[in-house]
Structures are given as structure tokens and as C-alpha cells.
């Protein structure tokens, strides 16, 4: 079914500028995932300056556009009848006689809309590039009858709610493995239970990665994955697939570790990224940003990994004070970790292993729900539903 396309400028117009002045309005913040939320929900308290007299008042149903727009930082205001947002945001009034605000938001956050933004951005600095207002208004929007828009918006909201709930379950699962570790062994940075401690060098074999010469393309191929720091994600316990690999020749020049090793980011663009860890479930090579440890026979893999999760600050505080941050192999192997008896380690390891199996299933469900949402979104905006 063909869906009429209309310029966005026929659907919305700049909202009248109203300032907060000395009135007390709910303060709204923009989030990537949840759109506009009350600031107390995002930060647990109101953290913005009390000087909000210049903030813009935004009514329910108006569209708020933040930046960078090509990351879909925009939302309709569905929180309160009237709230205030940063004066840096653009606020648009929607003609609700022809367009449902929720339907419009869904389209403006779709991959199709994001592709349009990226093609028309102006500026040279990545996160400061902007979309000229005339280009924003020129974008064509599929606009079926209002009744149909309401049905599409409702359907996409329900699909998105399923995806959010699965994401929340995954986050709670991650919290559980951390909480169980602290319950059993305490905070490794404090060691309030007085457990034995040993340097990391006593836990296993430590390897720092490297980069075979790029002057010889023959060093790179598909013999073994070559892991970089972006394959060590805070959202995954297992290394994500590498986009680059080494050849057999490169493998001989590089440094590899077997399955059952833990890879830790020790050189990063910011100190906050130092200490991120993930488990290798296959043999991999690694670059020089990473230190890896292959546990000894008297160390449980999951116990050691759990300690990296909970005790990330132990790695961070061994970092240099530079803007980027670095933990050398020498410093890394001197960091002291808790070293309880192997039987106690394995008790935690068995809990973690069960949770990893559950998490893998939950992650697969999350990926399916995300694929479903994207498919529904694409079909809905092209009149295929």
C-alpha cells in the first residue's frame, strides 16, 4: 500500500518561545533510550543549575530536538503538561490534526530518518555537526491517515516495551553476578573480610598484546582473530567477534592466548575505559592495548573474572594520570587480588556459569526483539502493515 509522503515542514513549525522565568517547572532531560524524562529520574536528583529562568517551556506533545541529531536525540514531550528543557534544544509544535506526535517521533528516530540527517549535516567536528532547519523541514515523512498513525504508534510502543523489559532483565542479571561476588567475598578494593591477597602474577600467565607490522599485508588474514579494546564490551562477558584477523605468518609474530583467558583493557582513550574485561571462549590474538591472563590450575576462571568486574577500580588506580590512561604489564601483574581457597572460588564459579547460560539466552531474546522492532518499524513506514 502506497503511503503519501509530505515535507516535515507541513507537519510542524517552531514552537513559540516561552521562558521559565521565576516559575517552578519540572526539569526535563533528554536520554538516548527513553527520550525526555524528569531529571530526577535520570540523575536521582536535580543536578542542573538553579538558574533555569532562561530554560524553554515545552508543552505535552511538542517535539524537542537535541544533538547530535544523527544519533536520534529527539523526543516528543509525553511526561508532564508543561516542563522545561535546556535553551540549547529546538522545540517544535506539531499539527495534531494531521500527525500523531508519537507516530512522528517514531519515524524521526527510524534508520531511514537518521540516514537523511547524516546526508545533510553541516560542520566538521563530529559531535558538533548540525542539521540546518530548512533541511530538517524538507525531509519527507510517510503520512497515512491519522487513525492508521495511531495504530502504528501503539504497535511500535508495545514492541519497544518488550525490548526494554528484556534489556532490563539482562541488566539485572549482570547486577546479580556482581552482588553474589560481593556477598561471598566482600568488596575486593576494601577486603573487609580479611581474605588472603596475591598479585595477579600469582593467578596465571600474563601476556601483553602487540601489532605485527602493517607494512607487510601478509601479516593479516583469517588464521586467528585479532582482538582490540572495542571487542571488550561492558555489555558482554564474552569477547565480541573481531573485525580483523592475523594470518599464520602474523600469528607467529603476534601474541595469542587460549580459550579460558581473560582480556583486560589497559591502554584506552580515557581512564574510565581502563580495566574493562571479557572472557575469551576461543583462541585469539590481541593488540598492545590489552593485557591477558590465563588462570593457573588453582584459580577458577569465573571467580577471577568476577573480581575484575567488581574490582575494576583496582586496575584503574594503577593507571597513569595521563588523559588517556595506561597500565603497563609490570604494574598489572603487581595488582593484588583476593585469593580465597579454590573450593570457595568454585562455588562462585558455578553460580556465574549458570548465570552466563541464562544471560546468553536472554541476550538472544533481546536481539530477536530488537530485530522485530526494526522490521516492524520499516514495514510500518512503507505501508506494508
N, C-alpha and C positions, 0 to 999 in steps of 0.2 A: 504494500500500500504506500503510495507516494505521500510524503509529508511536506506541506508548504514550508518554504524557508523565507524568513524575514530578517532584515537587519536588526541587530540588537538595539540600535538607536530608536526603533519604532516601539520598543517594549519598555525601555527605561529612560530616565532623564536624571540629571544631577539633582539630588535632594536639596531643599532649602537648608542653608547653613544655620544651625541653631547651636549656641554655645551653652555649656553647663552653667557658667556664671557661679553664683553662690548657692545654687540648689544642690541637694544631695541625691544624685542618681546612682543606680547600680553601675559599677565599673566593669566593662566587658573586655575580655582579652581574646585574641584570635589564636586558635590552635590549628595545627596541620590536620589532625584527625577529626576533632569534634566541632570544628567551626568556632562560632562565638560561644564563650562560656563566661560565667561570672568569675571575676579574678580570684575570688576566694576559693573557688573550686580548683583552679589551675595551680595556684601557689600556696593554698591552705591559709592564706591571709591576703589582705590588700596591701600590695607592695609598691604600687606606683606612688609617685609624689602626691602629696595632698593638694598640690597646686593644679587642680583639674578644671579651673574656670574656663580654660580655652579648649577643653575637650568637646568633641562633637556629640550632640544628642542624636541617637538613632532610634527610630520607631520600629515596632514589630513589623516584619515583612519587608523592611528595606534591605538593600544589598550593600554589604560592606566589602570593599576590595582592598586587600593589603599588598604586601610584597614579600618575596618575588612572586608575581602573578603566575609565572610559568611553573610554579610548584602548587598551584591551585589554592593560594592563600586568600580565600574569599568565602563568604557565607551570607545567607540571609539571617536576619535577626529574629530568632524564634524563642528568645529567653524571657524577656520581660516586655511590658508595654512600651517603656522608654528606658534606655540605658545610655551610657556614654562610652565612646571609643577614642583612641588616640587621634589627634588632629591630623596626623600623617596619613590616615586612611581616607579613601574616597567613599562617599555614601551616595547611593542611587535609589531613586523612587521607581517602583515597578508598577506598570499599568495592569492592575489585577483584573481588569475587565477582559483582558486577552491572554494573560500569562499568570500561571500559578508560581509564586515565589520559590516553593520547594522544587518544583519541576525545573525552573530556570537555574537554580543553584546546582542541581544535579547535572544539567548539561554543561554549565560553565566550569565544572570540576572534572569533566569527562576527558579521556585521552584525546578525542578529536579537538576539543577546545584548547587543551594545553598545547597541542601541535600548532594551532593557529597563533597562540601567544608567542611561542618560540620563534615562529617565522617572521614576526613583526616587531620584536623587541628592538629598542634603541639604546645605545650606550656601549661601553667597552668593558666595564667592571662587572663580573658575573652576577653578583647579588645586588647590584645597583642598577641593572638594566631595567628599563621601564617600557610599558606599552602605551603609546600615545592615545589619548582619549578618543580621537577620531577613528583610530584603528580598532579600538575596543567596540565602538558603536557600529563600525562597519561589519563586524563579524556576523555571519548569517546563522540563525538559530532555527532548528526544526520546530514548528509550532502547530501541532494538531489542535483540534477543538479543546476547549478548557476542560470539559468533562474527561476527555482522554488524558490530558495532562495530569489531572488529579489521580487517576488510576495508575499511571506510570510512576508518579511520585510516591504513592503509597506502596506499590510493589517494590520499588528500589529501596525505600526506607526499611521495609521488612527484611529484604535480602541483606542490607547493610547491618541491620541489628543482629542477624545471625552471625555475620562475620565478626562483629565487635565482641559478641559473647564468647566466641571461640578464641579470639585474641586475649580476652580477659582470663579465660581458663588457662591458657598457655602461660600467661604472666604469673598466675597463682601457682602453677606447677613449678615454675622457676623459683618462686619465693619459698616453696616448700623445701626444696633440696638445700637451700641456704639455711633455713630455720632449723632443720634437723641437724645440720652440722653444728650450729651454734649450741643447740640443746645438748648434744653429745660431748662436744669438746670445748665449748666456750668461744669467745672471740679470739682468734689467733693473734691479733695485734695487742691484746691485753694479757692473755694466758692466765685468766683469773682462776683456773682450775689447777694451776701449777703443774702442767704436763711437761714431760721431757721435751727438749728442743734440740734440733740439729741443723746445721747449714744444709742448703739444698744440694750441695755436692755429695752429701751422705745419702740422699734419696735416690740417686740414679746418675746415669751418664748424661752429661750436658754438652750440647752442640750448638754453636752459633753458625747460622747460615751464611751463604755467600752468593755472588753472582758470577757465573762463568763469563768470559769475555764476550761482549756483544759484537766485537769486531769480527768474530767468526760466527756467522749464522748457523754453521753446522753444530754449534753447541745447543741449539734449541730444537725441540721436536716433541714427540709424544711418548717417549720411553717412561717418563715419570713426571707427575705433576710438580710444578714449581710454585710453592706456597708463598704468598706475600701477606702483609699485615691485614689487607682488606678481606682475606679469607678467614680471619679470626674475628668473628662477629659476637657482639654482646647478646645477640638473639639466638645463637645456636651453640650447643655444647660440642658439636662435631664440626670439623673444618668444612667450609663450603668448597665446592669444586673450583679449582684454579683455572684461570683463562689462558695460562701459558705453561708450557712444559719444557723439559730438557730432553735432548737426545741421549743415546747411550754414551756418546762422547762427552756431552755436557754432564751426565750423571757422574762420570769418572772425575770430572773437575769440580763438581758441586758437592754439597753435603746433604746426605739423606738420613732419615730416621725411620724406624719401622712402625707398623701399626701398634697402637698402645702407648704412643708417646704423647706428651703434652707440649703444645707450641704456645709461646708467650711473646706478645709484642713488647720489645724492649727499646726500639727506636721509633718515634712517632712524631707526627706534625704538631701534636700538642701533648703536654704532660698528662692530661686526663685519659689519653688513649694507652698510656703505659700500663702494662700488667694484664691486658685482656688475654684470655687463654681459651684454648679449644683442644679437643682430643683428636688425634689422627686415627682414623679407622682403616687406613691403608698406608703403605709406604709412600713417603713424599720427600721431595727436596724442599729446601727453604732458603729464603734470601737473608741478607745481613741484618735486617730489621728484627729478626726473630731469634730468640734462644729456645731450644727444645730440651726437654728432659725425658729420658726413657727410664721408668722406675726400675729399681732393683727388685729382687725376688721378695725382700722383706717389706715392700711398700705396696699398698693397694692403689691401683691406678685411680679409681674413683674417689678414694679418700684424698689423694694428693690433689686431684683436680678440684674437689670441693673446697680445699683450703685456698687454692688460687682464686676461686670465686669469692669466697668470704673475706680473704685476706689480701685483696688486690692492693690495698694501701701499703702493704709491706713492700711490694715491688715499686710502687710509685715513689715512696720516700727514699728509695735507693737511687732514684733518677737524678741526673744533673739538674741544675737550676736554670738551664737554658730554656728559651721559648719553646723549643721542640721537645726536649727531654730524651734521655738516653740512659740505659742501664747496661753497662759492659758485662761481658761474660764473667770477669773477675768479681764484680760486685754482685751479680746474680747468684753465683754459686756460694757466696758468703751469707746470703739472706737466711735467717733462721726461721724454720717452720716447726710446728708441733709434731712430735714423733711418739705417739702412743703405741701400745703393743699392737702387733699385726692383727690379732683377733678383734680388737676394737675397731681398727681401720676397716676390716672386712664387714663388720656389722653395718657401718655406714655405707660401704661399697654396695652391699646387697640392696639397701634402700634406694640408693642412687640408680642402680641398674634397672630396678623395676620402674622407677620414675622416668628414666630415659626411654624405656619401651613405651610407656604411656604417652610421653611427650611426643615421640615420633608419630604415633597415631593421631594425636591432637594436631600436630603441625600439618599432617597430610589433610586432615579435615579443614584446617584453616586455609590451606592453599586451594582446596576444592571450592570452598565458599567464596574465596576471592575471585577465582576464575568464573564462578557462576554469576557473581555480581557484575563483573566486566562484560560477560556475554549478554546478560540481560540489559545492561546499560546500552551497549552497542546496538542491539536489536531494537530496543525501545525507541531510540532516537532516529532510527531509519525505517520506522513503520512496519517492523517485522513481527510485532507482538499484537 
